[in-house]
Amino acid sequence: MTRWFEDIVIGEVFPLGSHDFTEAEIIRFGRLYDPQYFHIDPEAAKFSHFGGLVASGWHTVSVGHRHMVDALFAEEDRLRSLGKEPGVSGPSPGVNKMQFKVPVRPGDRVTYTLVVTGKRPSNSIPGWGLLFNTIEATNQRGETVYHAELVGFSKLRDYKMPLRLRLLMALTRLPVLGKLLSPTG
């Protein structure tokens, strides 16, 4: 998230945009990354349990995550245009849940949204907070095609490292003490 941890509102919905899945794109992605017959062969796919060609779940995820990254950059630009300093996003420690609910077919328009469902300061990384998010993707019929629960880090704006941690970090930089105080020492 390109906002400071303190500025992130639980429950806020971030529209990420839509994508139209074409047959050619589904086949191309399938051939490159998930070459199962129901992603790459329209004729053979008719006899699959999907009853036709469908996009790889990873294709659906990749498009949604690309939209998410683009939205984060756009939010950063928006904040800068208002004269504000954007926050600092960190890495994601993982995905807690991922579900593919309805297949994505050629001609489907999939719309993605991100919602911040919770947040808390990190217990292990000083100066950072954890954001709990969901990404939902729905097709033009309003059916949920993809749902994921993600975790990401966001930097705290007003964090001041406690004196004991600053001292410990300074001591670990001394050659002899650093070796004694390091976890692998």
Secondary structure, 3 states (H helix, E strand, C coil): CCCCHHHCCCCCEEEEEEEECCHHHHHHHHHHHCCCHHHHCHHHHCCCCCCCCCCCHHHHHHHHHHHHHHHHHHHHHHHHHCCCCCCCECCCCEEEEEEECCCCCCCCEEEEEEEEEEEEECCCCCCEEEEEEEEEEECCCCCEEEEEEEEEEEECCCCCCCHHHHHHHHHHCCHHHHHHHCCCC
